[in-house]
Amino acid sequence: MLNNSSYDVAVIGAGVSGLSCALILARHGKKVVVLEQHPRLAPVLRGFKRNGMFFDSGFHYVGGLGDDGPLWPLLRYLGLDIGLELTPFNPDGFDCLHNCTTGQRLCLPVGFENIRMQLSARFPGAAKDIKEYLDDIERCWRSVPYLDLDLDLNEVVNASVHGLTVAQALARFAPWPELQGLLSMHGLLYGIEPSQALASLNAQVAGSYYHSAHGIRGGGGAVVQTYVERLAAAGVEVRCGAEVTQILSEAGTVSGVCLSDGAEIQASEVIASMNPALLPEMLPAGAVRPAYLKRLQGLRQTASAYVLFAACTNPVEVLQGCNLFSQQGTGVFDSCLDQNVEERPLFLAAATPQHLHAGVGDSEDGESKIRHGVIGIVPAAHSEVAPFWSGPHQRKHGYESKKKEIGAAICNRIRTCCPELESLEQVDLSTPLTLQDYSMAPAGAIYGVGRFAGQYNPQAVTRLPGLYLSGQAIAAPGLLGALVGAYMTCGSMLGHDLLRGELRKWR
Ligand SMILES: Cc1cc2nc3c(=O)[nH]c(=O)nc-3n(C[C@H](O)[C@H](O)[C@H](O)COP(=O)(O)OP(=O)(O)OC[C@H]3O[C@@H](n4cnc5c(N)ncnc54)[C@H](O)[C@@H]3O)c2cc1C
């Protein structure tokens, strides 16, 4: 076997969390290599071009980047703020709930106080409960390590996995089902049913957007480009197409990793930023106790999704600075996986308008024309497309027509539900199989291992000395959650007091 290199730290996975860990540790003088199974870095986040248009894949908008946003120090510390141009969402309505049956739309303005005022005016009978509910979210969403740099870590390290679920927290609004829908719609951004998601998880995700909502010019592609520049400047080595198959250990401590081509990479510490359910297969026999392996294997994953990439010939004004969450009826959002795709809830966002050149998207007189990208996300179960799987990036006959069929159903649903998007045409569709290939998440779990009520997710420190975990599973989903996860991991390695002290200088 080839024994070709030696590092202080090997990071498995080049997503937001893995890349952020690499930057933090390189800042502390560590020699770091990042190993990514996909041929390109940050496969989930980077987006892609199709028919001359850029579509975002794993990023549409981010919360927590308003004036006093707690995400700023985390970005500044890594130099990720430089060159990133934020595009504020519509302050009067950044996320709207669209009822497909009645056509009614209810929007959330940016800022807790604005939301309180607007919702209390609309639902006066619920005003007192609305205030209490939003006060809780405002208190809770940033009370996590590294978002609140003054928080006593002892209070949160063993944060409870019990507590009210989203459905329970919203039960008080039963007389106002429209309000229940509005306050639970962000469940689509963490992929857990309201009866199983902790209200504290909803607070963390939805609360960050209630605080502030921004897009980034150039989307996930621009974020990835910024990482590439910072990684190069920090001297971090990134190897793509490098699938880690084994974590190596010697004398009870980590000694490196082995790749699928047999190459061995020596490292004194290893960070596994991929889905933690994949870890047991990689660990040497006897390295950790069977109970720990069983716990990792049994972790519950979030739902998967179909992601529709479509184009409209008319400008999609309704989606300018605003996302639409749509449901068929009213009440608490449910993924409705037992129903047809047309009946399931839907998240709609705009892609950046692109100019199409001759050959694609031309009008009849040969002039090139502007087309407007739209992205639609609908919950899905892996089993719906599993029969077409025949290996990574390989599908059985009939998969393409299945994709067209599902895409057509989602397009129809969107056209009927939102007449403004009447000219919508499918460009492509990703399925749970696509998500599985890009992130390696079991069953194409859209946000990986979820923070389910009652589930103890693994922490950054593992039972094998020198092996750490990172990623959305140990913190929360999204750009914000993956960044927090990276800081939690590196804090465990370098010392939380040291890292938080350094971060305070970047507030
Ligand atoms: C459709 C979609 C839309 C989204 N929209 C938003 C949004 O608008 N805003 C937002 O904030 N978040 C959004 N997210 C969520 C966000 O993209 C994720 O939470 C975040 O990217 C997770 O980062 P991560 O580093 O934890 O995981 P990942 O990005 O999954 O990184 C893990 C990496 O590990 C690699 N890997 C796995 N196994 C191995 C192995 N054996 N060897 C080497 N490499 C391996 C994988 O290929 C992967 O690149 C969206 C996600 C999806 C899927």
PDBQT file of the ligand as one rigid body, heavy atoms in Angstrom, charges set to zero:
ROOT
HETATM    1  C1  LIG A 601     -31.624  21.213  -1.791  1.00  0.00    +0.000 C 
HETATM    2  C2  LIG A 601     -30.982  21.884  -0.605  1.00  0.00    +0.000 A 
HETATM    3  C3  LIG A 601     -31.250  23.218  -0.346  1.00  0.00    +0.000 A 
HETATM    4  C4  LIG A 601     -30.645  23.847   0.746  1.00  0.00    +0.000 A 
HETATM    5  N1  LIG A 601     -30.876  25.181   0.968  1.00  0.00    +0.000 NA
HETATM    6  C5  LIG A 601     -30.220  25.813   1.976  1.00  0.00    +0.000 A 
HETATM    7  C6  LIG A 601     -30.368  27.222   2.175  1.00  0.00    +0.000 A 
HETATM    8  O1  LIG A 601     -31.085  27.917   1.463  1.00  0.00    +0.000 OA
HETATM    9  N2  LIG A 601     -29.691  27.791   3.195  1.00  0.00    +0.000 N 
HETATM   10  C7  LIG A 601     -28.874  27.083   4.026  1.00  0.00    +0.000 A 
HETATM   11  O2  LIG A 601     -28.274  27.672   4.943  1.00  0.00    +0.000 OA
HETATM   12  N3  LIG A 601     -28.721  25.734   3.864  1.00  0.00    +0.000 NA
HETATM   13  C8  LIG A 601     -29.366  25.094   2.859  1.00  0.00    +0.000 A 
HETATM   14  N4  LIG A 601     -29.198  23.747   2.681  1.00  0.00    +0.000 N 
HETATM   15  C9  LIG A 601     -28.446  22.978   3.695  1.00  0.00    +0.000 C 
HETATM   16  C10 LIG A 601     -26.950  23.093   3.535  1.00  0.00    +0.000 C 
HETATM   17  O3  LIG A 601     -26.584  22.925   2.195  1.00  0.00    +0.000 OA
HETATM   18  C11 LIG A 601     -26.289  22.009   4.387  1.00  0.00    +0.000 C 
HETATM   19  O4  LIG A 601     -26.810  22.068   5.698  1.00  0.00    +0.000 OA
HETATM   20  C12 LIG A 601     -24.789  22.145   4.469  1.00  0.00    +0.000 C 
HETATM   21  O5  LIG A 601     -24.230  22.271   3.195  1.00  0.00    +0.000 OA
HETATM   22  C13 LIG A 601     -24.217  20.929   5.184  1.00  0.00    +0.000 C 
HETATM   23  O6  LIG A 601     -22.825  21.020   5.212  1.00  0.00    +0.000 OA
HETATM   24  P1  LIG A 601     -21.958  19.854   5.834  1.00  0.00    +0.000 P 
HETATM   25  O7  LIG A 601     -20.547  20.230   5.650  1.00  0.00    +0.000 OA
HETATM   26  O8  LIG A 601     -22.414  19.543   7.212  1.00  0.00    +0.000 OA
HETATM   27  O9  LIG A 601     -22.327  18.540   4.986  1.00  0.00    +0.000 OA
HETATM   28  P2  LIG A 601     -22.033  18.161   3.455  1.00  0.00    +0.000 P 
HETATM   29  O10 LIG A 601     -22.066  19.337   2.576  1.00  0.00    +0.000 OA
HETATM   30  O11 LIG A 601     -22.934  17.021   3.141  1.00  0.00    +0.000 OA
HETATM   31  O12 LIG A 601     -20.516  17.658   3.500  1.00  0.00    +0.000 OA
HETATM   32  C14 LIG A 601     -20.125  16.340   3.752  1.00  0.00    +0.000 C 
HETATM   33  C15 LIG A 601     -19.153  15.940   2.643  1.00  0.00    +0.000 C 
HETATM   34  O13 LIG A 601     -18.571  14.685   2.959  1.00  0.00    +0.000 OA
HETATM   35  C16 LIG A 601     -18.333  14.019   1.750  1.00  0.00    +0.000 C 
HETATM   36  N5  LIG A 601     -18.130  12.610   2.069  1.00  0.00    +0.000 N 
HETATM   37  C17 LIG A 601     -19.038  11.732   2.565  1.00  0.00    +0.000 A 
HETATM   38  N6  LIG A 601     -18.454  10.525   2.747  1.00  0.00    +0.000 NA
HETATM   39  C18 LIG A 601     -17.165  10.664   2.364  1.00  0.00    +0.000 A 
HETATM   40  C19 LIG A 601     -16.052   9.749   2.325  1.00  0.00    +0.000 A 
HETATM   41  N7  LIG A 601     -16.165   8.473   2.700  1.00  0.00    +0.000 N 
HETATM   42  N8  LIG A 601     -14.844  10.209   1.877  1.00  0.00    +0.000 NA
HETATM   43  C20 LIG A 601     -14.710  11.515   1.487  1.00  0.00    +0.000 A 
HETATM   44  N9  LIG A 601     -15.732  12.387   1.487  1.00  0.00    +0.000 NA
HETATM   45  C21 LIG A 601     -16.941  11.971   1.934  1.00  0.00    +0.000 A 
HETATM   46  C22 LIG A 601     -19.589  14.302   0.942  1.00  0.00    +0.000 C 
HETATM   47  O14 LIG A 601     -19.372  14.088  -0.430  1.00  0.00    +0.000 OA
HETATM   48  C23 LIG A 601     -19.840  15.768   1.298  1.00  0.00    +0.000 C 
HETATM   49  O15 LIG A 601     -19.241  16.637   0.370  1.00  0.00    +0.000 OA
HETATM   50  C24 LIG A 601     -29.779  23.106   1.595  1.00  0.00    +0.000 A 
HETATM   51  C25 LIG A 601     -29.505  21.758   1.326  1.00  0.00    +0.000 A 
HETATM   52  C26 LIG A 601     -30.085  21.143   0.228  1.00  0.00    +0.000 A 
HETATM   53  C27 LIG A 601     -29.745  19.705  -0.051  1.00  0.00    +0.000 C 
ENDROOT
TORSDOF 0
